[in-house]
């Protein structure tokens, strides 16, 4: 049976695909174990539950058990990391029961490795993390954390996605120029731009002043060479 916060009376748990009840045989000590299996519980399933049994024509009820939702939140839905850098994927859970172990599953490679657990400054909050010291392209993909709590429950987190970016080889600096690098807003790419070193210089080719790096492939959107700068003479012949 269950009793939610808005309920005034106990009601029987429906027997459908979401709930399944199991009952053991009566032991020598006269004990019966009852279990309730909940498939993908929702917020509406957070309530008090109890077992009701008829033993020797006598109705008996167990002590209620309160089922609470354990909050999980990711630090970032999608995390972008350059190849060769370090990365730290993490989630935070709020639970009165301390995690005793955690693993992270990488969907694309189907690998499961141990994850770290640390308590935050806020009581009852725990950070579950997976640290990668040297990121490579195969690390790209979707990660899910599985956390076992001391009470026996297992928590499965939302998916955290990591996308590995690739650097383009820096272009050579043309004669009489200064090369600058700048991130392009609203994208994961960056751009190299040349400027003339001196005010009395001008570009040899006005259409070849920029080179954009596509970090998805680590290649430039244009293979054209950057233009050098040349001196402009103001002397009359």
C-alpha positions as MATLAB code, in Angstrom:
seq = 'XXXXXXXXXXXXXXXXXXXXXXXXXXXXXXXXXXXXXXXXXXXXXXXXXXXXXXXXXXXXXXXXXXXXXXXXXXXXXXXXXXXXXXXXXXXXXXXXXXXXXXXXXXXXXXXXXXXXXXXXXXXXXXXXXXXXXXXXXXXXXXXXXXXXXXXXXXXXXXXXXXXXXXXXXXXXXXXXXXXXXXXXXXXXXXXXXXXXXXXXXXXXXXXXXXXXXXXXXXXXXXXXXXXXXXXXXXXXX';
ca = [
       0.000    0.000    0.000;
       1.017    3.628   -0.451;
       0.124    6.983    1.038;
       1.188   10.212   -0.624;
       1.395   13.662    0.928;
      -2.026   14.592   -0.445;
      -3.647   11.277    0.534;
      -5.696   10.873    3.720;
      -5.832    7.078    3.562;
      -3.637    4.165    2.491;
      -4.421    2.771   -0.968;
      -3.350   -0.422   -2.689;
      -0.441   -0.153   -5.102;
      -1.623   -0.886   -8.656;
      -0.304   -4.078  -10.207;
       0.926   -2.951  -13.622;
       4.160   -2.705  -15.581;
       5.464    0.013  -13.223;
       5.011   -1.938   -9.976;
       5.599   -5.543   -9.043;
       5.244   -7.090   -5.586;
       7.153  -10.144   -4.390;
       6.487  -12.194   -1.257;
       8.605  -14.882    0.279;
       7.378  -18.043    1.951;
       6.854  -18.065    5.722;
      10.142  -18.888    7.450;
      10.517  -21.193   10.472;
      10.495  -18.084   12.622;
       7.184  -17.019   11.082;
       8.686  -14.153    9.088;
       7.494  -13.124    5.631;
       9.537  -10.792    3.431;
       7.693   -8.504    1.010;
       9.336   -6.520   -1.773;
       8.037   -3.841   -4.112;
       9.824   -3.333   -7.417;
       9.349    0.102   -9.018;
      10.232    0.540  -12.697;
      11.371    4.103  -13.541;
       9.670    5.864  -10.600;
       8.484    9.444  -11.091;
       7.908   12.355   -8.710;
       4.316   11.202   -8.159;
       5.635    7.866   -6.822;
       7.457    9.581   -3.927;
       5.343    8.486   -0.957;
       5.127    6.209    2.093;
       4.843    2.483    1.396;
       3.965   -0.416    3.667;
       3.331   -4.126    3.386;
      -0.013   -5.640    4.402;
      -0.245   -9.397    4.992;
      -2.842  -11.801    6.308;
      -1.126  -14.207    8.733;
      -3.174  -16.802   10.609;
      -6.338  -14.952    9.622;
      -4.908  -11.810   11.204;
      -4.161   -8.658    9.213;
      -0.723   -7.278    9.895;
       1.054   -4.194    8.534;
       4.722   -3.325    8.391;
       6.437   -0.112    9.424;
       6.086    2.446    6.568;
       9.064    3.181    4.336;
       9.338    6.646    2.803;
      10.546    6.739   -0.798;
      12.234   10.028   -1.674;
      13.592   11.410   -4.896;
      17.361   11.822   -5.053;
      18.231   14.974   -6.957;
      21.056   14.817   -9.503;
      22.385   17.682  -11.566;
      25.192   17.906  -14.082;
      27.768   20.663  -14.126;
      27.409   20.972  -17.881;
      25.227   19.211  -20.407;
      27.933   19.390  -23.075;
      31.587   19.908  -22.257;
      34.098   20.922  -24.927;
      37.747   19.982  -24.353;
      40.773   20.342  -26.594;
      42.664   17.161  -27.422;
      45.686   16.775  -25.166;
      44.145   18.760  -22.286;
      42.660   17.401  -19.060;
      38.924   17.093  -18.393;
      36.744   16.601  -15.353;
      33.193   15.325  -15.887;
      30.993   15.569  -12.816;
      27.490   15.502  -11.381;
      26.139   16.492   -7.983;
      23.614   14.448   -6.008;
      21.605   15.454   -2.949;
      21.068   12.513   -0.620;
      20.982   11.853    3.107;
      22.620    8.508    2.315;
      26.321    8.640    1.543;
      27.535    7.070   -1.743;
      29.701    4.004   -1.187;
      30.842    3.511   -4.781;
      30.431    5.009   -8.241;
      31.262    4.081  -11.817;
      30.999    5.927  -15.120;
      29.865    4.301  -18.362;
      31.100    5.546  -21.753;
      28.354    4.698  -24.230;
      30.455    4.767  -27.415;
      33.153    2.352  -26.181;
      30.897    0.521  -23.677;
      33.659    0.864  -21.073;
      32.891    1.130  -17.373;
      35.490    2.620  -15.007;
      35.514    3.735  -11.386;
      34.515    7.315  -10.580;
      35.516    9.466   -7.626;
      33.237   10.645   -4.807;
      33.680   13.767   -2.690;
      31.393   15.601   -0.271;
      30.641   19.248   -1.000;
      30.571   22.073    1.522;
      26.783   21.745    1.619;
      25.751   18.881    3.882;
      24.026   16.044    2.063;
      25.458   17.014   -1.330;
      28.038   14.837   -3.021;
      30.051   15.325   -6.210;
      30.675   12.315   -8.435;
      33.512   12.944  -10.874;
      35.586   11.325  -13.601;
      38.970   12.915  -14.256;
      40.798   12.398  -17.566;
      44.402   13.566  -17.436;
      45.071   13.477  -21.188;
      42.047   13.755  -23.467;
      42.105   11.921  -26.809;
      39.600   11.788  -29.665;
      38.150    8.396  -28.544;
      37.044   10.098  -25.308;
      34.358   11.918  -27.307;
      30.873   10.707  -26.430;
      28.212   10.278  -23.774;
      28.861    9.424  -20.125;
      26.449    8.137  -17.470;
      27.226    7.787  -13.759;
      25.937    4.925  -11.611;
      26.117    5.535   -7.862;
      25.438    3.016   -5.089;
      24.222    4.500   -1.821;
      24.743    3.121    1.652;
      20.998    2.462    1.954;
      21.246   -0.008   -0.948;
      19.730    2.173   -3.667;
      21.414    2.795   -7.010;
      21.237    6.170   -8.743;
      21.649    6.565  -12.509;
      22.497   10.097  -13.621;
      21.509   12.056  -16.690;
      23.910   11.830  -19.620;
      26.928   14.117  -19.756;
      28.340   14.696  -23.237;
      31.973   15.498  -23.982;
      33.142   16.729  -27.370;
      36.841   16.755  -28.112;
      38.113   19.712  -30.120;
      41.245   19.654  -32.274;
      43.803   22.402  -32.665;
      44.912   23.508  -36.110;
      48.631   23.862  -36.667;
      49.462   27.587  -36.285;
      50.042   29.153  -39.693;
      53.406   30.682  -40.507;
      53.635   34.431  -40.008;
      53.996   36.210  -43.364;
      56.702   38.862  -43.743;
      56.059   42.232  -42.053;
      52.965   40.968  -40.206;
      51.775   40.243  -36.681;
      49.635   37.134  -36.098;
      46.763   37.150  -33.558;
      44.425   34.371  -32.427;
      40.848   34.933  -31.276;
      37.888   32.732  -30.286;
      34.794   33.057  -32.478;
      31.719   33.741  -30.339;
      28.819   31.264  -30.442;
      31.090   28.605  -31.977;
      33.876   26.304  -30.828;
      36.214   27.571  -33.553;
      38.906   30.235  -33.542;
      40.457   32.538  -36.116;
      43.964   33.704  -36.979;
      44.272   37.254  -38.267;
      47.313   39.080  -39.689;
      48.042   42.746  -39.189;
      50.790   44.841  -40.676;
      53.653   45.666  -38.322;
      53.836   49.324  -39.313;
      51.395   52.004  -40.378;
      53.194   52.680  -43.657;
      52.632   49.095  -44.794;
      49.670   47.591  -46.629;
      48.427   44.100  -47.380;
      49.593   42.456  -50.560;
      46.217   40.708  -50.855;
      43.243   42.201  -48.983;
      41.265   38.925  -49.310;
      43.819   36.792  -47.441;
      43.944   38.355  -43.989;
      42.092   35.641  -42.003;
      42.332   31.906  -41.478;
      39.551   30.091  -39.557;
      40.240   26.827  -37.690;
      37.430   24.256  -37.635;
      38.018   22.527  -34.270;
      35.745   19.612  -35.178;
      38.260   18.381  -37.762;
      41.370   20.340  -36.801;
      41.606   21.815  -40.299;
      41.260   25.293  -41.746;
      38.111   26.295  -43.578;
      40.397   27.782  -46.232;
      43.825   26.531  -47.257;
      44.823   29.867  -48.785;
      48.094   31.343  -47.537;
      47.904   34.495  -45.415;
      49.030   37.638  -47.145;
      52.270   39.480  -46.293;
      52.516   43.227  -45.901;
      54.554   45.477  -48.170;
      55.989   48.932  -47.685;
      54.119   51.781  -49.359;
      56.393   54.494  -50.683;
      55.115   58.084  -50.703;
      58.157   59.540  -52.481;
      57.633   61.150  -55.884;
      59.702   60.032  -58.794;
];
